[in-house]
Amino acid sequence: MKQQKDNWVKILFSFAAPCKGKMALSVFCAILSVAGGFIPFWAVYEILLAFINQNVTLNGILIWCLVGAAGYLLRVACHGISTILAHISAYTILEGIRLKIADRLMKAPLGEVMGRRIGYLKNIIMDKVEDLEPPLAHMIPELTSNLLLPVAIFIWMLVIDWRMGLAVLISPVLAMIPMFFLMRNYNSQYAAYMEANNHVNSIIIEYVEGIEVVKAFNQSTSSYEKFVNAVQSFKEFTLAWFKSTWKSMNLMMAIMPQRSWGSSCRPFAGAEWKYLPAELAMGIILSLSIVGPLMKATTFINEAKSMEYAVEAANELLNLPVLPDSGKIVSIPHNDIALKHVTFSYDGSEQNEVLHDVNLELPEESFTALVGPSGGGKSTIARLIARFWDVTGGSITIGGKNVKELSIRQLSELVSFVTQDNFCLIAP
């Protein structure tokens, strides 16, 4: 699991591989959108320059207004195309991931699936996979442009005056101080949050699924109390965590927009200013325009941990072990079933064996009933014959052929298994 954590970004990009062409075009359009966003600034600068140099003409102003409008339209159009391509790609990828998880669950040993609580599986397949939408639809294209824009503004301001370029960094650097305190124990807090979230999801689903049994045995009070306690505990934990971050978060949000203008202009308040007022105005405009992209990029950084957990959870299910499938159609001379010295444990250890050295013969065209106390292994034997698991030791044969030699499809045609749980396969 450690390797997955170290490479969650690589795994995320591997998820995006089926739509890499659309994603690349989305990023390109996002960059064009940033470039288009600079054109109105350039147009404003040229208009200010014309007024200062007293060579203003109506045609000149109209031309630069049209240039600015064209740049704005380019920005809007490219941003729209980038967003559409990114969202089409994102939901195509999410559909593919969910289908792959469902296929993997079908091929995995039943113990691997049943060993995970249904709330946990639902949380991954529905909620956590959905958490991959922001990075795929927004972070990959938009983070590129939101980081590129401040860099471009910084370079432009360095060209205007190197002191102004350096001064504009004061606000982000100061905002990093409260952000440092905000992120000190973020990893441990988020891990605890995800554990609490998984727990409350499991309790909710189990409560809803088991409500028939709860009512039948008049356990509504205790079961509802367990449900309420889980929800209440999750609420209290979440609020306590958020309250511990409010001061640092509000300080960071206060510093970023209010310091930007003053930080940029302070070095030029004295008599050393040797440039045109148009350049000063452009510096002020650019210093203010750097705030929005930086704040949006910060939002993506805050969401990175959620994305990491979502990627790892989806990848965990996509990498469940698969029952070996011979893929062969084997000739079966008869349908006698035999269990020879079968041992089995769900975790593969001898200490937790639920079946030990079982020998059993089920002749063809006979009726056999396995009778015993609950938990005695009756259902386990039936599931082993259907090869929901592989035996830990010994062998199971049908017609003298080991069930491992048969393809899973052939075995499913030979053995029918009716569970105690209801599941509707007919669409409404």
Secondary structure by P-SEA (a helix, b strand, c coil): caaaaacaaaaaaaaaccaaaaaaaaaaaaaaaaaaaaaaaaaaaaaaaaaaaccccaaaaaaaaaaaaaaaaaaaaaaaaaaaaaaaaaaaaaaaaaaaaaaaaaaccaaaaaaccaaaaaaaaccccccccccccccccaaaaaaaaaaaaaaaaaaacaaaaaaaaaaaaaaaaaaaaaacaaaaaaaaaaaaaaaaaaaaaaaaaaaaaaaaacaaaaaaaaaaaaaaaaaaaaaaaaaaaaaaaaaaaaaaccaaaaaaccccccccccccaaaaaaaaaaaaaaaaaaaaaaaaaaaaaaaaaaaaaaaaaaacccccccccccccccbbbbbcbbbbbcccccccccccbbbbbbcccbbbbbbbcccccaaaaaaaaacccccccccccccccccccccaaaaaaabbbbccbbbbcccc
